[in-house]
Amino acid sequence: MAIAAGDKAPDFALKNQHGETVRLSDFRGEKNVVLLFYPFAFTGVCTGELCALRDNLPTFANDEVQLLAVSNDAPFSLRVFAEQEGLDYPLLSDFWPHGETSRAYGVFDEEKGCALRGTFIIDKEGVVRWTIVNGLPDARDLNEYTKALAAL
C-alpha cells in the first residue's frame, strides 16, 4: 500500500543519470518536491509523461519546486533516455538494491519488477501532501499536480 498524504516521506539516496547521488533530504527546508515513480524508460506511456513534464518544466522545477523522476532502470539507461528525449531534470535510478525506494513508497509491483505510476508531492518539511497511484498502463494528469502544488 502506498504511503498517504500526511505521512512523513521516506528519505532515499539514489544516483541520477549523471551518476550523482540525490537525496530527498537535500531539499528539506528549501523546496517542495514532486516525486514521480514510473515503470521503465523508453516505453510509450512513460516517455509521453516525462516529455509532458519537460514541456511544462517551469511549473515543476523552479525556485519553490524540484521534480524527481524515479524508475528501476540502471543509471546508464537513464542517461541515454534523458539525452534522447531532452530531459533536463533528475532521473533517479532505483535499480539496486532493486526497487528499494519504490517499496518504501509502496509502489513496487513485485510481479512485474518495476514501480507503478506513483506521484507524491512532498512539502518543504518532508511531509507528503498529495499522492496518486495509477496502474502501469494509465497515464497521469499533469493538471492534478499543478492544482496540488498550488494548494501548498
Phi and psi in radians as a Rosetta constraint file:
Dihedral C 1 N 2 CA 2 C 2 CIRCULARHARMONIC -1.224 0.35
Dihedral N 2 CA 2 C 2 N 3 CIRCULARHARMONIC 2.620 0.35
Dihedral C 2 N 3 CA 3 C 3 CIRCULARHARMONIC -1.147 0.35
Dihedral N 3 CA 3 C 3 N 4 CIRCULARHARMONIC 2.713 0.35
Dihedral C 3 N 4 CA 4 C 4 CIRCULARHARMONIC -1.980 0.35
Dihedral N 4 CA 4 C 4 N 5 CIRCULARHARMONIC 2.888 0.35
Dihedral C 4 N 5 CA 5 C 5 CIRCULARHARMONIC -0.997 0.35
Dihedral N 5 CA 5 C 5 N 6 CIRCULARHARMONIC 2.377 0.35
Dihedral C 5 N 6 CA 6 C 6 CIRCULARHARMONIC 1.733 0.35
Dihedral N 6 CA 6 C 6 N 7 CIRCULARHARMONIC -0.342 0.35
Dihedral C 6 N 7 CA 7 C 7 CIRCULARHARMONIC -1.336 0.35
Dihedral N 7 CA 7 C 7 N 8 CIRCULARHARMONIC 2.631 0.35
Dihedral C 7 N 8 CA 8 C 8 CIRCULARHARMONIC -1.268 0.35
Dihedral N 8 CA 8 C 8 N 9 CIRCULARHARMONIC 2.292 0.35
Dihedral C 8 N 9 CA 9 C 9 CIRCULARHARMONIC -1.278 0.35
Dihedral N 9 CA 9 C 9 N 10 CIRCULARHARMONIC 2.239 0.35
Dihedral C 9 N 10 CA 10 C 10 CIRCULARHARMONIC -1.091 0.35
Dihedral N 10 CA 10 C 10 N 11 CIRCULARHARMONIC 2.332 0.35
Dihedral C 10 N 11 CA 11 C 11 CIRCULARHARMONIC -1.297 0.35
Dihedral N 11 CA 11 C 11 N 12 CIRCULARHARMONIC 2.794 0.35
Dihedral C 11 N 12 CA 12 C 12 CIRCULARHARMONIC -2.699 0.35
Dihedral N 12 CA 12 C 12 N 13 CIRCULARHARMONIC 2.843 0.35
Dihedral C 12 N 13 CA 13 C 13 CIRCULARHARMONIC -2.340 0.35
Dihedral N 13 CA 13 C 13 N 14 CIRCULARHARMONIC 1.907 0.35
Dihedral C 13 N 14 CA 14 C 14 CIRCULARHARMONIC -2.216 0.35
Dihedral N 14 CA 14 C 14 N 15 CIRCULARHARMONIC 2.634 0.35
Dihedral C 14 N 15 CA 15 C 15 CIRCULARHARMONIC -1.424 0.35
Dihedral N 15 CA 15 C 15 N 16 CIRCULARHARMONIC 2.401 0.35
Dihedral C 15 N 16 CA 16 C 16 CIRCULARHARMONIC -1.546 0.35
Dihedral N 16 CA 16 C 16 N 17 CIRCULARHARMONIC -3.045 0.35
Dihedral C 16 N 17 CA 17 C 17 CIRCULARHARMONIC -1.164 0.35
Dihedral N 17 CA 17 C 17 N 18 CIRCULARHARMONIC -0.182 0.35
Dihedral C 17 N 18 CA 18 C 18 CIRCULARHARMONIC -1.845 0.35
Dihedral N 18 CA 18 C 18 N 19 CIRCULARHARMONIC 0.106 0.35
Dihedral C 18 N 19 CA 19 C 19 CIRCULARHARMONIC 1.462 0.35
Dihedral N 19 CA 19 C 19 N 20 CIRCULARHARMONIC 0.107 0.35
Dihedral C 19 N 20 CA 20 C 20 CIRCULARHARMONIC -1.522 0.35
Dihedral N 20 CA 20 C 20 N 21 CIRCULARHARMONIC 2.502 0.35
Dihedral C 20 N 21 CA 21 C 21 CIRCULARHARMONIC -1.426 0.35
Dihedral N 21 CA 21 C 21 N 22 CIRCULARHARMONIC 2.267 0.35
Dihedral C 21 N 22 CA 22 C 22 CIRCULARHARMONIC -2.089 0.35
Dihedral N 22 CA 22 C 22 N 23 CIRCULARHARMONIC 2.254 0.35
Dihedral C 22 N 23 CA 23 C 23 CIRCULARHARMONIC -2.008 0.35
Dihedral N 23 CA 23 C 23 N 24 CIRCULARHARMONIC 2.463 0.35
Dihedral C 23 N 24 CA 24 C 24 CIRCULARHARMONIC -1.008 0.35
Dihedral N 24 CA 24 C 24 N 25 CIRCULARHARMONIC -0.696 0.35
Dihedral C 24 N 25 CA 25 C 25 CIRCULARHARMONIC -1.114 0.35
Dihedral N 25 CA 25 C 25 N 26 CIRCULARHARMONIC -0.293 0.35
Dihedral C 25 N 26 CA 26 C 26 CIRCULARHARMONIC -1.059 0.35
Dihedral N 26 CA 26 C 26 N 27 CIRCULARHARMONIC -0.418 0.35
Dihedral C 26 N 27 CA 27 C 27 CIRCULARHARMONIC -1.773 0.35
Dihedral N 27 CA 27 C 27 N 28 CIRCULARHARMONIC -0.086 0.35
Dihedral C 27 N 28 CA 28 C 28 CIRCULARHARMONIC -1.079 0.35
Dihedral N 28 CA 28 C 28 N 29 CIRCULARHARMONIC 2.291 0.35
Dihedral C 28 N 29 CA 29 C 29 CIRCULARHARMONIC 1.396 0.35
Dihedral N 29 CA 29 C 29 N 30 CIRCULARHARMONIC -0.121 0.35
Dihedral C 29 N 30 CA 30 C 30 CIRCULARHARMONIC -1.974 0.35
Dihedral N 30 CA 30 C 30 N 31 CIRCULARHARMONIC -0.860 0.35
Dihedral C 30 N 31 CA 31 C 31 CIRCULARHARMONIC -2.506 0.35
Dihedral N 31 CA 31 C 31 N 32 CIRCULARHARMONIC 2.625 0.35
Dihedral C 31 N 32 CA 32 C 32 CIRCULARHARMONIC -1.285 0.35
Dihedral N 32 CA 32 C 32 N 33 CIRCULARHARMONIC 2.678 0.35
Dihedral C 32 N 33 CA 33 C 33 CIRCULARHARMONIC -2.182 0.35
Dihedral N 33 CA 33 C 33 N 34 CIRCULARHARMONIC 2.303 0.35
Dihedral C 33 N 34 CA 34 C 34 CIRCULARHARMONIC -1.718 0.35
Dihedral N 34 CA 34 C 34 N 35 CIRCULARHARMONIC 1.875 0.35
Dihedral C 34 N 35 CA 35 C 35 CIRCULARHARMONIC -1.789 0.35
Dihedral N 35 CA 35 C 35 N 36 CIRCULARHARMONIC 2.004 0.35
Dihedral C 35 N 36 CA 36 C 36 CIRCULARHARMONIC -2.085 0.35
Dihedral N 36 CA 36 C 36 N 37 CIRCULARHARMONIC 2.105 0.35
Dihedral C 36 N 37 CA 37 C 37 CIRCULARHARMONIC -1.713 0.35
Dihedral N 37 CA 37 C 37 N 38 CIRCULARHARMONIC 2.416 0.35
Dihedral C 37 N 38 CA 38 C 38 CIRCULARHARMONIC -2.433 0.35
Dihedral N 38 CA 38 C 38 N 39 CIRCULARHARMONIC 2.665 0.35
Dihedral C 38 N 39 CA 39 C 39 CIRCULARHARMONIC -1.095 0.35
Dihedral N 39 CA 39 C 39 N 40 CIRCULARHARMONIC -1.096 0.35
Dihedral C 39 N 40 CA 40 C 40 CIRCULARHARMONIC -2.622 0.35
Dihedral N 40 CA 40 C 40 N 41 CIRCULARHARMONIC 2.509 0.35
Dihedral C 40 N 41 CA 41 C 41 CIRCULARHARMONIC -1.129 0.35
Dihedral N 41 CA 41 C 41 N 42 CIRCULARHARMONIC 2.734 0.35
Dihedral C 41 N 42 CA 42 C 42 CIRCULARHARMONIC 1.255 0.35
Dihedral N 42 CA 42 C 42 N 43 CIRCULARHARMONIC 0.098 0.35
Dihedral C 42 N 43 CA 43 C 43 CIRCULARHARMONIC -1.694 0.35
Dihedral N 43 CA 43 C 43 N 44 CIRCULARHARMONIC 2.727 0.35
Dihedral C 43 N 44 CA 44 C 44 CIRCULARHARMONIC -0.991 0.35
Dihedral N 44 CA 44 C 44 N 45 CIRCULARHARMONIC -1.006 0.35
Dihedral C 44 N 45 CA 45 C 45 CIRCULARHARMONIC -1.164 0.35
Dihedral N 45 CA 45 C 45 N 46 CIRCULARHARMONIC -0.723 0.35
Dihedral C 45 N 46 CA 46 C 46 CIRCULARHARMONIC -1.081 0.35
Dihedral N 46 CA 46 C 46 N 47 CIRCULARHARMONIC -0.803 0.35
Dihedral C 46 N 47 CA 47 C 47 CIRCULARHARMONIC -1.069 0.35
Dihedral N 47 CA 47 C 47 N 48 CIRCULARHARMONIC -0.754 0.35
Dihedral C 47 N 48 CA 48 C 48 CIRCULARHARMONIC -1.048 0.35
Dihedral N 48 CA 48 C 48 N 49 CIRCULARHARMONIC -0.796 0.35
Dihedral C 48 N 49 CA 49 C 49 CIRCULARHARMONIC -1.118 0.35
Dihedral N 49 CA 49 C 49 N 50 CIRCULARHARMONIC -0.822 0.35
Dihedral C 49 N 50 CA 50 C 50 CIRCULARHARMONIC -1.204 0.35
Dihedral N 50 CA 50 C 50 N 51 CIRCULARHARMONIC -0.585 0.35
Dihedral C 50 N 51 CA 51 C 51 CIRCULARHARMONIC -1.248 0.35
Dihedral N 51 CA 51 C 51 N 52 CIRCULARHARMONIC -0.580 0.35
Dihedral C 51 N 52 CA 52 C 52 CIRCULARHARMONIC -1.121 0.35
Dihedral N 52 CA 52 C 52 N 53 CIRCULARHARMONIC -0.681 0.35
Dihedral C 52 N 53 CA 53 C 53 CIRCULARHARMONIC -1.119 0.35
Dihedral N 53 CA 53 C 53 N 54 CIRCULARHARMONIC -0.763 0.35
Dihedral C 53 N 54 CA 54 C 54 CIRCULARHARMONIC -0.980 0.35
Dihedral N 54 CA 54 C 54 N 55 CIRCULARHARMONIC -0.760 0.35
Dihedral C 54 N 55 CA 55 C 55 CIRCULARHARMONIC -1.254 0.35
Dihedral N 55 CA 55 C 55 N 56 CIRCULARHARMONIC -0.294 0.35
Dihedral C 55 N 56 CA 56 C 56 CIRCULARHARMONIC -2.106 0.35
Dihedral N 56 CA 56 C 56 N 57 CIRCULARHARMONIC 0.472 0.35
Dihedral C 56 N 57 CA 57 C 57 CIRCULARHARMONIC -0.971 0.35
Dihedral N 57 CA 57 C 57 N 58 CIRCULARHARMONIC -0.653 0.35
Dihedral C 57 N 58 CA 58 C 58 CIRCULARHARMONIC -1.017 0.35
Dihedral N 58 CA 58 C 58 N 59 CIRCULARHARMONIC -0.419 0.35
Dihedral C 58 N 59 CA 59 C 59 CIRCULARHARMONIC -1.298 0.35
Dihedral N 59 CA 59 C 59 N 60 CIRCULARHARMONIC -0.564 0.35
Dihedral C 59 N 60 CA 60 C 60 CIRCULARHARMONIC -1.925 0.35
Dihedral N 60 CA 60 C 60 N 61 CIRCULARHARMONIC -0.098 0.35
Dihedral C 60 N 61 CA 61 C 61 CIRCULARHARMONIC -2.549 0.35
Dihedral N 61 CA 61 C 61 N 62 CIRCULARHARMONIC 1.763 0.35
Dihedral C 61 N 62 CA 62 C 62 CIRCULARHARMONIC -2.687 0.35
Dihedral N 62 CA 62 C 62 N 63 CIRCULARHARMONIC -2.838 0.35
Dihedral C 62 N 63 CA 63 C 63 CIRCULARHARMONIC -1.131 0.35
Dihedral N 63 CA 63 C 63 N 64 CIRCULARHARMONIC -0.384 0.35
Dihedral C 63 N 64 CA 64 C 64 CIRCULARHARMONIC -1.883 0.35
Dihedral N 64 CA 64 C 64 N 65 CIRCULARHARMONIC -0.322 0.35
Dihedral C 64 N 65 CA 65 C 65 CIRCULARHARMONIC -2.329 0.35
Dihedral N 65 CA 65 C 65 N 66 CIRCULARHARMONIC 2.447 0.35
Dihedral C 65 N 66 CA 66 C 66 CIRCULARHARMONIC -2.136 0.35
Dihedral N 66 CA 66 C 66 N 67 CIRCULARHARMONIC 2.235 0.35
Dihedral C 66 N 67 CA 67 C 67 CIRCULARHARMONIC -1.616 0.35
Dihedral N 67 CA 67 C 67 N 68 CIRCULARHARMONIC 2.271 0.35
Dihedral C 67 N 68 CA 68 C 68 CIRCULARHARMONIC -2.271 0.35
Dihedral N 68 CA 68 C 68 N 69 CIRCULARHARMONIC 2.106 0.35
Dihedral C 68 N 69 CA 69 C 69 CIRCULARHARMONIC -1.905 0.35
Dihedral N 69 CA 69 C 69 N 70 CIRCULARHARMONIC 2.263 0.35
Dihedral C 69 N 70 CA 70 C 70 CIRCULARHARMONIC -2.127 0.35
Dihedral N 70 CA 70 C 70 N 71 CIRCULARHARMONIC 2.284 0.35
Dihedral C 70 N 71 CA 71 C 71 CIRCULARHARMONIC -2.355 0.35
Dihedral N 71 CA 71 C 71 N 72 CIRCULARHARMONIC 3.053 0.35
Dihedral C 71 N 72 CA 72 C 72 CIRCULARHARMONIC -1.660 0.35
Dihedral N 72 CA 72 C 72 N 73 CIRCULARHARMONIC 0.275 0.35
Dihedral C 72 N 73 CA 73 C 73 CIRCULARHARMONIC -1.349 0.35
Dihedral N 73 CA 73 C 73 N 74 CIRCULARHARMONIC 2.768 0.35
Dihedral C 73 N 74 CA 74 C 74 CIRCULARHARMONIC -1.254 0.35
Dihedral N 74 CA 74 C 74 N 75 CIRCULARHARMONIC 2.623 0.35
Dihedral C 74 N 75 CA 75 C 75 CIRCULARHARMONIC -0.966 0.35
Dihedral N 75 CA 75 C 75 N 76 CIRCULARHARMONIC -0.595 0.35
Dihedral C 75 N 76 CA 76 C 76 CIRCULARHARMONIC -1.147 0.35
Dihedral N 76 CA 76 C 76 N 77 CIRCULARHARMONIC -0.709 0.35
Dihedral C 76 N 77 CA 77 C 77 CIRCULARHARMONIC -1.120 0.35
Dihedral N 77 CA 77 C 77 N 78 CIRCULARHARMONIC -0.711 0.35
Dihedral C 77 N 78 CA 78 C 78 CIRCULARHARMONIC -1.126 0.35
Dihedral N 78 CA 78 C 78 N 79 CIRCULARHARMONIC -0.607 0.35
Dihedral C 78 N 79 CA 79 C 79 CIRCULARHARMONIC -1.138 0.35
Dihedral N 79 CA 79 C 79 N 80 CIRCULARHARMONIC -0.802 0.35
Dihedral C 79 N 80 CA 80 C 80 CIRCULARHARMONIC -1.105 0.35
Dihedral N 80 CA 80 C 80 N 81 CIRCULARHARMONIC -0.754 0.35
Dihedral C 80 N 81 CA 81 C 81 CIRCULARHARMONIC -1.050 0.35
Dihedral N 81 CA 81 C 81 N 82 CIRCULARHARMONIC -0.822 0.35
Dihedral C 81 N 82 CA 82 C 82 CIRCULARHARMONIC -1.072 0.35
Dihedral N 82 CA 82 C 82 N 83 CIRCULARHARMONIC -0.765 0.35
Dihedral C 82 N 83 CA 83 C 83 CIRCULARHARMONIC -1.142 0.35
Dihedral N 83 CA 83 C 83 N 84 CIRCULARHARMONIC -0.753 0.35
Dihedral C 83 N 84 CA 84 C 84 CIRCULARHARMONIC -1.100 0.35
Dihedral N 84 CA 84 C 84 N 85 CIRCULARHARMONIC -0.689 0.35
Dihedral C 84 N 85 CA 85 C 85 CIRCULARHARMONIC -1.735 0.35
Dihedral N 85 CA 85 C 85 N 86 CIRCULARHARMONIC -0.030 0.35
Dihedral C 85 N 86 CA 86 C 86 CIRCULARHARMONIC 1.184 0.35
Dihedral N 86 CA 86 C 86 N 87 CIRCULARHARMONIC 0.698 0.35
Dihedral C 86 N 87 CA 87 C 87 CIRCULARHARMONIC -1.600 0.35
Dihedral N 87 CA 87 C 87 N 88 CIRCULARHARMONIC 1.978 0.35
Dihedral C 87 N 88 CA 88 C 88 CIRCULARHARMONIC -1.757 0.35
Dihedral N 88 CA 88 C 88 N 89 CIRCULARHARMONIC 0.133 0.35
Dihedral C 88 N 89 CA 89 C 89 CIRCULARHARMONIC -1.838 0.35
Dihedral N 89 CA 89 C 89 N 90 CIRCULARHARMONIC 2.872 0.35
Dihedral C 89 N 90 CA 90 C 90 CIRCULARHARMONIC -1.145 0.35
Dihedral N 90 CA 90 C 90 N 91 CIRCULARHARMONIC 2.189 0.35
Dihedral C 90 N 91 CA 91 C 91 CIRCULARHARMONIC -1.843 0.35
Dihedral N 91 CA 91 C 91 N 92 CIRCULARHARMONIC 2.037 0.35
Dihedral C 91 N 92 CA 92 C 92 CIRCULARHARMONIC -1.793 0.35
Dihedral N 92 CA 92 C 92 N 93 CIRCULARHARMONIC 2.458 0.35
Dihedral C 92 N 93 CA 93 C 93 CIRCULARHARMONIC -1.738 0.35
Dihedral N 93 CA 93 C 93 N 94 CIRCULARHARMONIC 2.051 0.35
Dihedral C 93 N 94 CA 94 C 94 CIRCULARHARMONIC -1.795 0.35
Dihedral N 94 CA 94 C 94 N 95 CIRCULARHARMONIC 0.706 0.35
Dihedral C 94 N 95 CA 95 C 95 CIRCULARHARMONIC -1.327 0.35
Dihedral N 95 CA 95 C 95 N 96 CIRCULARHARMONIC -0.786 0.35
Dihedral C 95 N 96 CA 96 C 96 CIRCULARHARMONIC -2.542 0.35
Dihedral N 96 CA 96 C 96 N 97 CIRCULARHARMONIC 2.298 0.35
Dihedral C 96 N 97 CA 97 C 97 CIRCULARHARMONIC -1.022 0.35
Dihedral N 97 CA 97 C 97 N 98 CIRCULARHARMONIC 2.294 0.35
Dihedral C 97 N 98 CA 98 C 98 CIRCULARHARMONIC -0.959 0.35
Dihedral N 98 CA 98 C 98 N 99 CIRCULARHARMONIC 1.997 0.35
Dihedral C 98 N 99 CA 99 C 99 CIRCULARHARMONIC 1.314 0.35
Dihedral N 99 CA 99 C 99 N 100 CIRCULARHARMONIC 0.237 0.35
Dihedral C 99 N 100 CA 100 C 100 CIRCULARHARMONIC -1.015 0.35
Dihedral N 100 CA 100 C 100 N 101 CIRCULARHARMONIC -0.807 0.35
Dihedral C 100 N 101 CA 101 C 101 CIRCULARHARMONIC -1.267 0.35
Dihedral N 101 CA 101 C 101 N 102 CIRCULARHARMONIC -0.700 0.35
Dihedral C 101 N 102 CA 102 C 102 CIRCULARHARMONIC -1.029 0.35
Dihedral N 102 CA 102 C 102 N 103 CIRCULARHARMONIC -0.705 0.35
Dihedral C 102 N 103 CA 103 C 103 CIRCULARHARMONIC -1.140 0.35
Dihedral N 103 CA 103 C 103 N 104 CIRCULARHARMONIC -0.717 0.35
Dihedral C 103 N 104 CA 104 C 104 CIRCULARHARMONIC -1.061 0.35
Dihedral N 104 CA 104 C 104 N 105 CIRCULARHARMONIC -0.539 0.35
Dihedral C 104 N 105 CA 105 C 105 CIRCULARHARMONIC -1.625 0.35
Dihedral N 105 CA 105 C 105 N 106 CIRCULARHARMONIC -0.034 0.35
Dihedral C 105 N 106 CA 106 C 106 CIRCULARHARMONIC 1.322 0.35
Dihedral N 106 CA 106 C 106 N 107 CIRCULARHARMONIC 0.472 0.35
Dihedral C 106 N 107 CA 107 C 107 CIRCULARHARMONIC -2.121 0.35
Dihedral N 107 CA 107 C 107 N 108 CIRCULARHARMONIC 0.296 0.35
Dihedral C 107 N 108 CA 108 C 108 CIRCULARHARMONIC -1.573 0.35
Dihedral N 108 CA 108 C 108 N 109 CIRCULARHARMONIC 2.215 0.35
Dihedral C 108 N 109 CA 109 C 109 CIRCULARHARMONIC -1.589 0.35
Dihedral N 109 CA 109 C 109 N 110 CIRCULARHARMONIC 1.840 0.35
Dihedral C 109 N 110 CA 110 C 110 CIRCULARHARMONIC -1.097 0.35
Dihedral N 110 CA 110 C 110 N 111 CIRCULARHARMONIC -0.637 0.35
Dihedral C 110 N 111 CA 111 C 111 CIRCULARHARMONIC -1.212 0.35
Dihedral N 111 CA 111 C 111 N 112 CIRCULARHARMONIC -0.689 0.35
Dihedral C 111 N 112 CA 112 C 112 CIRCULARHARMONIC -1.585 0.35
Dihedral N 112 CA 112 C 112 N 113 CIRCULARHARMONIC -0.314 0.35
Dihedral C 112 N 113 CA 113 C 113 CIRCULARHARMONIC 1.289 0.35
Dihedral N 113 CA 113 C 113 N 114 CIRCULARHARMONIC 0.513 0.35
Dihedral C 113 N 114 CA 114 C 114 CIRCULARHARMONIC -2.591 0.35
Dihedral N 114 CA 114 C 114 N 115 CIRCULARHARMONIC 2.964 0.35
Dihedral C 114 N 115 CA 115 C 115 CIRCULARHARMONIC -1.385 0.35
Dihedral N 115 CA 115 C 115 N 116 CIRCULARHARMONIC 2.565 0.35
Dihedral C 115 N 116 CA 116 C 116 CIRCULARHARMONIC -1.322 0.35
Dihedral N 116 CA 116 C 116 N 117 CIRCULARHARMONIC 3.058 0.35
Dihedral C 116 N 117 CA 117 C 117 CIRCULARHARMONIC -1.470 0.35
Dihedral N 117 CA 117 C 117 N 118 CIRCULARHARMONIC 1.385 0.35
Dihedral C 117 N 118 CA 118 C 118 CIRCULARHARMONIC -1.801 0.35
Dihedral N 118 CA 118 C 118 N 119 CIRCULARHARMONIC 2.402 0.35
Dihedral C 118 N 119 CA 119 C 119 CIRCULARHARMONIC -2.231 0.35
Dihedral N 119 CA 119 C 119 N 120 CIRCULARHARMONIC 2.351 0.35
Dihedral C 119 N 120 CA 120 C 120 CIRCULARHARMONIC -2.283 0.35
Dihedral N 120 CA 120 C 120 N 121 CIRCULARHARMONIC 2.180 0.35
Dihedral C 120 N 121 CA 121 C 121 CIRCULARHARMONIC -1.748 0.35
Dihedral N 121 CA 121 C 121 N 122 CIRCULARHARMONIC 2.113 0.35
Dihedral C 121 N 122 CA 122 C 122 CIRCULARHARMONIC -2.025 0.35
Dihedral N 122 CA 122 C 122 N 123 CIRCULARHARMONIC 2.269 0.35
Dihedral C 122 N 123 CA 123 C 123 CIRCULARHARMONIC -1.387 0.35
Dihedral N 123 CA 123 C 123 N 124 CIRCULARHARMONIC 3.097 0.35
Dihedral C 123 N 124 CA 124 C 124 CIRCULARHARMONIC -1.122 0.35
Dihedral N 124 CA 124 C 124 N 125 CIRCULARHARMONIC -0.332 0.35
Dihedral C 124 N 125 CA 125 C 125 CIRCULARHARMONIC -1.581 0.35
Dihedral N 125 CA 125 C 125 N 126 CIRCULARHARMONIC -0.032 0.35
Dihedral C 125 N 126 CA 126 C 126 CIRCULARHARMONIC 1.551 0.35
Dihedral N 126 CA 126 C 126 N 127 CIRCULARHARMONIC 0.358 0.35
Dihedral C 126 N 127 CA 127 C 127 CIRCULARHARMONIC -1.842 0.35
Dihedral N 127 CA 127 C 127 N 128 CIRCULARHARMONIC 2.349 0.35
Dihedral C 127 N 128 CA 128 C 128 CIRCULARHARMONIC -1.230 0.35
Dihedral N 128 CA 128 C 128 N 129 CIRCULARHARMONIC 2.183 0.35
Dihedral C 128 N 129 CA 129 C 129 CIRCULARHARMONIC -1.883 0.35
Dihedral N 129 CA 129 C 129 N 130 CIRCULARHARMONIC -0.353 0.35
Dihedral C 129 N 130 CA 130 C 130 CIRCULARHARMONIC -2.759 0.35
Dihedral N 130 CA 130 C 130 N 131 CIRCULARHARMONIC 2.528 0.35
Dihedral C 130 N 131 CA 131 C 131 CIRCULARHARMONIC -2.661 0.35
Dihedral N 131 CA 131 C 131 N 132 CIRCULARHARMONIC 2.642 0.35
Dihedral C 131 N 132 CA 132 C 132 CIRCULARHARMONIC -2.595 0.35
Dihedral N 132 CA 132 C 132 N 133 CIRCULARHARMONIC 2.492 0.35
Dihedral C 132 N 133 CA 133 C 133 CIRCULARHARMONIC -2.253 0.35
Dihedral N 133 CA 133 C 133 N 134 CIRCULARHARMONIC 2.109 0.35
Dihedral C 133 N 134 CA 134 C 134 CIRCULARHARMONIC -1.888 0.35
Dihedral N 134 CA 134 C 134 N 135 CIRCULARHARMONIC 2.723 0.35
Dihedral C 134 N 135 CA 135 C 135 CIRCULARHARMONIC -1.193 0.35
Dihedral N 135 CA 135 C 135 N 136 CIRCULARHARMONIC 2.969 0.35
Dihedral C 135 N 136 CA 136 C 136 CIRCULARHARMONIC -0.963 0.35
Dihedral N 136 CA 136 C 136 N 137 CIRCULARHARMONIC -0.754 0.35
Dihedral C 136 N 137 CA 137 C 137 CIRCULARHARMONIC -1.479 0.35
Dihedral N 137 CA 137 C 137 N 138 CIRCULARHARMONIC -0.074 0.35
Dihedral C 137 N 138 CA 138 C 138 CIRCULARHARMONIC -1.767 0.35
Dihedral N 138 CA 138 C 138 N 139 CIRCULARHARMONIC 1.935 0.35
Dihedral C 138 N 139 CA 139 C 139 CIRCULARHARMONIC -1.179 0.35
Dihedral N 139 CA 139 C 139 N 140 CIRCULARHARMONIC 2.678 0.35
Dihedral C 139 N 140 CA 140 C 140 CIRCULARHARMONIC -1.625 0.35
Dihedral N 140 CA 140 C 140 N 141 CIRCULARHARMONIC 2.820 0.35
Dihedral C 140 N 141 CA 141 C 141 CIRCULARHARMONIC -1.751 0.35
Dihedral N 141 CA 141 C 141 N 142 CIRCULARHARMONIC 1.959 0.35
Dihedral C 141 N 142 CA 142 C 142 CIRCULARHARMONIC -1.091 0.35
Dihedral N 142 CA 142 C 142 N 143 CIRCULARHARMONIC -0.458 0.35
Dihedral C 142 N 143 CA 143 C 143 CIRCULARHARMONIC -1.082 0.35
Dihedral N 143 CA 143 C 143 N 144 CIRCULARHARMONIC -0.556 0.35
Dihedral C 143 N 144 CA 144 C 144 CIRCULARHARMONIC -1.155 0.35
Dihedral N 144 CA 144 C 144 N 145 CIRCULARHARMONIC -0.677 0.35
Dihedral C 144 N 145 CA 145 C 145 CIRCULARHARMONIC -1.074 0.35
Dihedral N 145 CA 145 C 145 N 146 CIRCULARHARMONIC -0.775 0.35
Dihedral C 145 N 146 CA 146 C 146 CIRCULARHARMONIC -1.045 0.35
Dihedral N 146 CA 146 C 146 N 147 CIRCULARHARMONIC -0.770 0.35
Dihedral C 146 N 147 CA 147 C 147 CIRCULARHARMONIC -1.099 0.35
Dihedral N 147 CA 147 C 147 N 148 CIRCULARHARMONIC -0.766 0.35
Dihedral C 147 N 148 CA 148 C 148 CIRCULARHARMONIC -1.133 0.35
Dihedral N 148 CA 148 C 148 N 149 CIRCULARHARMONIC -0.688 0.35
Dihedral C 148 N 149 CA 149 C 149 CIRCULARHARMONIC -1.149 0.35
Dihedral N 149 CA 149 C 149 N 150 CIRCULARHARMONIC -0.695 0.35
Dihedral C 149 N 150 CA 150 C 150 CIRCULARHARMONIC -1.120 0.35
Dihedral N 150 CA 150 C 150 N 151 CIRCULARHARMONIC -0.466 0.35
Dihedral C 150 N 151 CA 151 C 151 CIRCULARHARMONIC -1.377 0.35
Dihedral N 151 CA 151 C 151 N 152 CIRCULARHARMONIC -0.197 0.35
